[in-house]
Amino acid sequence: MGVRKGNTDQADLSTYALIRRRTTRTQLEIKHNGAFGTLGGEQNVNNLTASASFQYLLGPRFFVVPAFAELYRDPFQNIAARLTPGVGFGYRIFDQKGLEWSVELGG
């Protein structure tokens, strides 16, 4: 959160959350990213992105994503709510403690 004062008063709040549960064969990931801001007492930023993804491992590196969804809202861009569902598959290039790298393709 940031607050700035001077010729104009400005306040900004950014939020980010990540919840991940992994087993030997599955991974569930839920993310949230949001921003809220005011400038001179008037709201000028208010957006939210939330997503959920479920992965099922087919082997040590290949996986399928049978369920994915993303919700986006931003009233300042005239987007009340946009929901994007999807499915796909992917490949884990690198997966060590503290460092992960994977590529996904889906629709």
Residue pairs with C-beta under 8 A, 6 or more apart in sequence:
1 11
1 12
1 13
1 14
2 10
2 11
2 12
2 13
3 9
3 10
3 11
3 12
4 10
4 11
8 39
8 40
9 38
9 39
9 40
9 41
10 37
10 38
10 39
10 40
11 37
11 38
12 35
12 36
12 37
12 45
13 35
13 36
13 37
14 34
14 35
14 36
15 32
15 33
15 34
15 35
16 31
16 32
16 33
16 34
17 31
17 32
18 29
18 30
18 31
18 32
19 29
19 30
19 31
20 27
20 28
20 29
20 30
21 27
21 28
24 57
25 56
25 57
26 54
26 55
26 56
26 57
27 53
27 54
27 55
27 57
27 63
28 52
28 53
28 54
28 55
29 51
29 52
29 53
29 54
29 55
30 50
30 51
30 52
31 49
31 50
31 51
31 52
32 48
32 49
32 50
33 48
33 49
33 50
34 47
34 48
34 49
35 45
35 46
35 47
36 43
36 45
36 46
37 43
37 44
37 45
37 46
38 44
44 76
45 76
46 74
46 75
46 76
47 72
47 73
47 74
47 76
47 77
48 71
48 72
48 73
48 74
49 70
49 71
49 72
50 70
50 71
51 68
51 69
51 70
51 71
52 67
52 68
52 69
53 65
53 67
53 68
53 69
54 65
54 66
54 67
54 68
55 63
55 64
55 65
55 90
56 63
56 64
56 65
56 66
57 63
58 64
60 92
61 91
61 92
61 93
61 95
62 89
62 90
62 91
62 92
63 89
63 90
63 91
63 92
63 102
64 87
64 88
64 89
64 90
65 86
65 87
65 88
65 89
65 90
65 104
65 106
66 87
67 85
67 87
68 85
68 86
68 87
68 88
68 106
69 83
69 84
69 85
69 86
70 83
70 84
70 86
71 81
71 82
71 83
71 84
72 79
72 81
72 82
72 84
73 79
73 80
73 81
73 82
86 106
86 107
87 106
87 107
88 104
88 105
88 106
88 107
89 104
89 105
89 106
90 102
90 103
90 104
90 105
91 102
91 103
92 100
92 101
92 102
93 101
93 102
93 103
94 100
94 101
94 102
95 101
95 102
